[in-house]
Amino acid sequence: MPPEQACREQLDRLINTMPFVAPAAVTLTMKKRNGARSADDIVASENFRHFRNRLEHSLLGSAAKRHGKHLLMIVVLEMSADDRLHYHCIIDRPYHCCFGRFESVVREEWAKTDFGYRQVDIQDQPDEGWTDYLLKRRQKRSLFDSIDWANCQLFAE
């Protein structure tokens, strides 16, 4: 089995064993530039971390910071054909938050980041096809390297 295929199967297994309760399929598109800064992988990861912190604070309140509570999430960075970076994610919605509120908060918090672009797509309860889409080879330099490990949250604490 080619290494890329083995990696894909391991990542698929990891995602499918995560204890998501109310997952949402989220696509977040980035601006190409903000002032003098251009978006690249490092800037994208920093921008997503800022978004994640804002999102967790909005949805989990002070428990996010005070007690280390986190939302489960898998985060994959891709480059579109027009050279625009974008994230595909699975983010577990808190049990106390309806989908409408979750969608509103995600859009609001993404727009507040430096590189948050207006193209956002959020779907409730994605099927297995979303995992396949996250792990597709197209628009990635390398499957393993496209996972933003610094922003993935594999355990809800």
MILORO-215175 format. One record per atom (N, C-alpha, C): x, y, z; atom name. Coordinates in steps of 0.02 Angstrom, whole numbers, plus 50000, padded with zeros to 5 digits. Example, Ala and Ser with C-alpha at 12.3 -4.5 7.8 and 13.67 -1.06 7.14 Angstrom:
u, v, w, papa
50660, 49716, 50390, N
50615, 49775, 50390, CA
50660, 49835, 50390, C
50642, 49888, 50354, N
50684, 49947, 50357, CA
50645, 50002, 50394, C
END
This chain:
u, v, w, papa
50042, 49941, 50000, N
50000, 50000, 50000, CA
50045, 50062, 50000, C
50031, 50110, 49955, N
50071, 50172, 49953, CA
50065, 50210, 50019, C
50118, 50245, 50039, N
50117, 50282, 50103, CA
50059, 50332, 50108, C
50043, 50366, 50053, N
49989, 50415, 50054, CA
49922, 50381, 50070, C
49911, 50322, 50041, N
49849, 50285, 50054, CA
49846, 50261, 50126, C
49902, 50238, 50152, N
49905, 50215, 50222, CA
49890, 50274, 50269, C
49918, 50332, 50253, N
49906, 50392, 50293, CA
49832, 50410, 50292, C
49802, 50407, 50233, N
49731, 50424, 50226, CA
49688, 50376, 50268, C
49704, 50313, 50266, N
49665, 50263, 50304, CA
49672, 50274, 50379, C
49732, 50291, 50402, N
49742, 50305, 50473, CA
49704, 50367, 50495, C
49706, 50419, 50454, N
49670, 50481, 50470, CA
49595, 50468, 50470, C
49571, 50429, 50422, N
49500, 50412, 50418, CA
49479, 50375, 50482, C
49519, 50328, 50503, N
49505, 50290, 50564, CA
49504, 50337, 50625, C
49553, 50382, 50629, N
49556, 50430, 50684, CA
49492, 50472, 50688, C
49472, 50500, 50632, N
49413, 50543, 50630, CA
49350, 50503, 50649, C
49345, 50443, 50623, N
49284, 50403, 50636, CA
49281, 50375, 50707, C
49336, 50378, 50744, N
49334, 50355, 50814, CA
49326, 50413, 50863, C
49327, 50474, 50838, N
49319, 50531, 50883, CA
49247, 50534, 50908, C
49237, 50551, 50971, N
49170, 50549, 51001, CA
49128, 50612, 50987, C
49119, 50628, 50923, N
49077, 50685, 50905, CA
49005, 50671, 50926, C
48972, 50720, 50955, N
48902, 50714, 50975, CA
48857, 50749, 50925, C
48874, 50810, 50907, N
48834, 50849, 50859, CA
48882, 50884, 50811, C
48915, 50846, 50767, N
48965, 50876, 50723, CA
48934, 50922, 50670, C
48973, 50972, 50651, N
48954, 51017, 50597, CA
49011, 51018, 50547, C
48993, 51017, 50483, N
49043, 51023, 50429, CA
49050, 51097, 50415, C
49111, 51123, 50422, N
49122, 51195, 50417, CA
49177, 51208, 50366, C
49163, 51254, 50319, N
49214, 51278, 50272, CA
49223, 51352, 50283, C
49285, 51372, 50297, N
49301, 51442, 50311, CA
49354, 51465, 50260, C
49337, 51516, 50222, N
49382, 51541, 50170, CA
49420, 51602, 50197, C
49482, 51608, 50176, N
49525, 51661, 50200, CA
49536, 51716, 50147, C
49545, 51777, 50171, N
49567, 51831, 50127, CA
49638, 51815, 50104, C
49655, 51836, 50044, N
49723, 51825, 50019, CA
49773, 51871, 50053, C
49750, 51931, 50070, N
49793, 51981, 50101, CA
49754, 52019, 50154, C
49790, 52045, 50202, N
49762, 52091, 50250, CA
49816, 52144, 50263, C
49805, 52203, 50235, N
49857, 52254, 50238, CA
49919, 52231, 50201, C
49976, 52232, 50234, N
50039, 52212, 50203, CA
50052, 52137, 50209, C
50011, 52101, 50247, N
50022, 52029, 50259, CA
49985, 51987, 50208, C
50020, 51938, 50181, N
49989, 51889, 50137, CA
49974, 51826, 50177, C
49921, 51792, 50157, N
49903, 51730, 50191, CA
49949, 51674, 50167, C
49977, 51638, 50215, N
50015, 51577, 50201, CA
49996, 51527, 50255, C
50028, 51469, 50255, N
50009, 51416, 50303, CA
50017, 51439, 50376, C
50069, 51476, 50391, N
50082, 51498, 50460, CA
50031, 51550, 50481, C
50019, 51599, 50438, N
49969, 51651, 50451, CA
49900, 51619, 50459, C
49886, 51570, 50416, N
49821, 51536, 50419, CA
49812, 51501, 50486, C
49862, 51467, 50509, N
49858, 51431, 50573, CA
49849, 51480, 50631, C
49885, 51536, 50630, N
49878, 51587, 50682, CA
49807, 51616, 50681, C
49783, 51630, 50620, N
49716, 51659, 50613, CA
49663, 51610, 50637, C
49672, 51545, 50622, N
49623, 51496, 50644, CA
49625, 51488, 50720, C
49684, 51491, 50750, N
49690, 51486, 50823, CA
49651, 51543, 50856, C
49658, 51603, 50827, N
49621, 51660, 50854, CA
49545, 51647, 50848, C
49524, 51622, 50790, N
49453, 51605, 50780, CA
49430, 51552, 50831, C
49470, 51499, 50839, N
49452, 51445, 50885, CA
49444, 51471, 50956, C
49491, 51514, 50978, N
49486, 51543, 51045, CA
49422, 51584, 51053, C
49406, 51625, 51004, N
49346, 51667, 51006, CA
49283, 51622, 51005, C
49283, 51571, 50963, N
49226, 51526, 50957, CA
49213, 51490, 51023, C
49267, 51463, 51052, N
49259, 51426, 51115, CA
49236, 51473, 51171, C
49261, 51533, 51173, N
49240, 51580, 51224, CA
49166, 51597, 51214, C
49145, 51608, 51152, N
49075, 51624, 51139, CA
49027, 51567, 51156, C
49048, 51506, 51142, N
49003, 51448, 51151, CA
49009, 51415, 51220, C
49069, 51418, 51249, N
49080, 51384, 51313, CA
49088, 51431, 51371, C
49093, 51496, 51357, N
49100, 51545, 51410, CA
49168, 51542, 51443, C
49171, 51562, 51506, N
49235, 51565, 51541, CA
49265, 51495, 51553, C
49225, 51442, 51547, N
49251, 51374, 51556, CA
49304, 51358, 51505, C
49301, 51391, 51446, N
49351, 51379, 51394, CA
49420, 51398, 51419, C
49425, 51453, 51454, N
49490, 51475, 51478, CA
49505, 51450, 51549, C
49457, 51458, 51593, N
49467, 51442, 51663, CA
49476, 51367, 51676, C
49437, 51326, 51640, N
49438, 51254, 51653, CA
49464, 51213, 51594, C
49490, 51247, 51543, N
49519, 51212, 51486, CA
49470, 51172, 51444, C
49407, 51194, 51442, N
49357, 51160, 51401, CA
49369, 51178, 51327, C
49360, 51128, 51284, N
49370, 51138, 51213, CA
49316, 51104, 51172, C
49307, 51127, 51111, N
49263, 51093, 51064, CA
49305, 51043, 51024, C
49280, 50983, 51016, N
49315, 50935, 50973, CA
49317, 50963, 50902, C
49374, 50958, 50869, N
49377, 50980, 50799, CA
49435, 50949, 50762, C
49422, 50938, 50698, N
49474, 50918, 50650, CA
49478, 50974, 50600, C
49539, 50996, 50585, N
49549, 51056, 50545, CA
49597, 51041, 50487, C
49575, 51052, 50425, N
49615, 51037, 50366, CA
49620, 51100, 50323, C
49681, 51118, 50304, N
49694, 51177, 50264, CA
49706, 51157, 50191, C
49674, 51192, 50145, N
49682, 51179, 50074, CA
49693, 51245, 50037, C
49717, 51238, 49974, N
49726, 51295, 49929, CA
49680, 51284, 49869, C
49637, 51332, 49855, N
49592, 51325, 49798, CA
49628, 51339, 49732, C
49594, 51327, 49677, N
49624, 51337, 49611, CA
49644, 51410, 49600, C
49609, 51457, 49633, N
49627, 51528, 49626, CA
49674, 51551, 49681, C
49711, 51504, 49711, N
49761, 51518, 49762, CA
49733, 51551, 49825, C
49674, 51531, 49844, N
49644, 51556, 49906, CA
49644, 51500, 49958, C
49674, 51513, 50016, N
49675, 51463, 50069, CA
49605, 51458, 50100, C
49587, 51398, 50119, N
49523, 51387, 50154, CA
49529, 51326, 50198, C
49488, 51326, 50249, N
49487, 51270, 50297, CA
49423, 51230, 50287, C
49431, 51164, 50291, N
49374, 51118, 50298, CA
49381, 51088, 50368, C
49327, 51089, 50405, N
49330, 51067, 50475, CA
49270, 51024, 50493, C
49280, 50985, 50545, N
49225, 50956, 50582, CA
49230, 50987, 50651, C
49178, 51021, 50671, N
49178, 51053, 50737, CA
49117, 51026, 50774, C
49128, 51001, 50834, N
49074, 50974, 50874, CA
49037, 51030, 50909, C
48973, 51035, 50894, N
48930, 51086, 50923, CA
48913, 51067, 50995, C
48918, 51114, 51043, N
48900, 51097, 51112, CA
48827, 51074, 51117, C
48813, 51029, 51162, N
48746, 51000, 51170, CA
48693, 51053, 51185, C
48712, 51108, 51217, N
48664, 51159, 51237, CA
48651, 51211, 51183, C
48684, 51204, 51126, N
48681, 51255, 51073, CA
48645, 51229, 51012, C
48591, 51262, 50993, N
48554, 51240, 50933, CA
48596, 51257, 50871, C
48582, 51224, 50816, N
48621, 51234, 50755, CA
48619, 51306, 50731, C
48561, 51338, 50734, N
48554, 51407, 50711, CA
48601, 51454, 50748, C
48605, 51447, 50813, N
48649, 51489, 50853, CA
48722, 51473, 50837, C
48738, 51408, 50832, N
48806, 51388, 50816, CA
48828, 51418, 50750, C
48786, 51413, 50699, N
48803, 51441, 50633, CA
48814, 51516, 50637, C
48772, 51550, 50673, N
48778, 51623, 50681, CA
48843, 51642, 50715, C
48861, 51606, 50769, N
48922, 51620, 50807, CA
48983, 51606, 50764, C
48984, 51551, 50727, N
49041, 51535, 50684, CA
49052, 51591, 50633, C
48999, 51611, 50599, N
49005, 51665, 50549, CA
49029, 51730, 50580, C
49001, 51747, 50638, N
49019, 51809, 50672, CA
49092, 51809, 50694, C
49114, 51754, 50725, N
49183, 51752, 50751, CA
49234, 51747, 50694, C
49218, 51711, 50640, N
49264, 51707, 50583, CA
49273, 51777, 50552, C
49218, 51814, 50546, N
49222, 51882, 50517, CA
49265, 51929, 50559, C
49272, 51915, 50623, N
49311, 51957, 50668, CA
49386, 51943, 50665, C
49406, 51891, 50630, N
49478, 51877, 50623, CA
49507, 51920, 50567, C
49572, 51929, 50568, N
49605, 51970, 50517, CA
49596, 51944, 50446, C
49595, 51878, 50438, N
49592, 51848, 50372, CA
49526, 51814, 50357, C
49476, 51824, 50399, N
49411, 51794, 50387, CA
49378, 51824, 50326, C
49361, 51782, 50277, N
49330, 51804, 50215, CA
49256, 51787, 50217, C
49216, 51818, 50176, N
49144, 51811, 50179, CA
49117, 51743, 50159, C
49156, 51703, 50123, N
49133, 51637, 50101, CA
49139, 51587, 50159, C
49082, 51568, 50186, N
49079, 51521, 50242, CA
49022, 51473, 50227, C
49033, 51409, 50238, N
48980, 51360, 50229, CA
48978, 51315, 50291, C
48919, 51306, 50319, N
48911, 51266, 50380, CA
48852, 51219, 50370, C
48864, 51155, 50380, N
48812, 51104, 50373, CA
48808, 51064, 50438, C
48747, 51050, 50459, N
48736, 51012, 50521, CA
48739, 50937, 50507, C
48767, 50899, 50553, N
48769, 50826, 50551, CA
48792, 50798, 50483, C
48854, 50811, 50463, N
48878, 50786, 50399, CA
48882, 50710, 50399, C
48876, 50680, 50340, N
48882, 50607, 50335, CA
48955, 50588, 50323, C
48967, 50524, 50310, N
49035, 50499, 50299, CA
49069, 50531, 50238, C
49029, 50557, 50192, N
49056, 50590, 50134, CA
49098, 50651, 50151, C
49082, 50684, 50207, N
49120, 50742, 50228, CA
49191, 50722, 50248, C
49198, 50666, 50282, N
49264, 50641, 50300, CA
49304, 50626, 50237, C
49273, 50595, 50188, N
49306, 50581, 50124, CA
49328, 50647, 50091, C
49285, 50698, 50095, N
49301, 50762, 50065, CA
49360, 50795, 50101, C
49360, 50791, 50168, N
49416, 50819, 50206, CA
49482, 50788, 50186, C
49480, 50723, 50172, N
49541, 50685, 50159, CA
49556, 50676, 50085, C
49521, 50713, 50042, N
49535, 50708, 49970, CA
49606, 50732, 49956, C
49635, 50707, 49903, N
49704, 50724, 49885, CA
49708, 50792, 49849, C
49656, 50808, 49811, N
49655, 50869, 49772, CA
49661, 50930, 49816, C
49696, 50980, 49794, N
49706, 51045, 49827, CA
49750, 51041, 49889, C
49790, 50987, 49893, N
49836, 50981, 49950, CA
49905, 50964, 49923, C
49956, 50992, 49956, N
50024, 50972, 49939, CA
50037, 50902, 49965, C
50015, 50889, 50026, N
50023, 50825, 50058, CA
49964, 50818, 50107, C
49934, 50759, 50108, N
49877, 50748, 50152, CA
49895, 50759, 50225, C
49947, 50727, 50248, N
49967, 50732, 50319, CA
49983, 50804, 50338, C
50020, 50839, 50293, N
50040, 50907, 50308, CA
49982, 50957, 50303, C
49927, 50938, 50272, N
49870, 50983, 50266, CA
49828, 50986, 50329, C
49836, 50937, 50373, N
49801, 50939, 50437, CA
49835, 50992, 50480, C
49796, 51039, 50505, N
49823, 51092, 50549, CA
49823, 51064, 50620, C
49874, 51024, 50635, N
49878, 50989, 50699, CA
49877, 51036, 50759, C
49904, 51096, 50750, N
49906, 51145, 50805, CA
49835, 51166, 50826, C
49788, 51161, 50780, N
49720, 51183, 50794, CA
49669, 51126, 50801, C
49690, 51066, 50787, N
49645, 51009, 50797, CA
49637, 50998, 50872, C
49577, 50982, 50892, N
49564, 50966, 50962, CA
49535, 50896, 50962, C
49576, 50847, 50981, N
49556, 50777, 50976, CA
49522, 50751, 51039, C
49524, 50789, 51093, N
49492, 50770, 51156, CA
49454, 50829, 51185, C
49393, 50818, 51205, N
49356, 50870, 51240, CA
49371, 50862, 51314, C
49402, 50911, 51343, N
49423, 50906, 51413, CA
49371, 50934, 51460, C
END
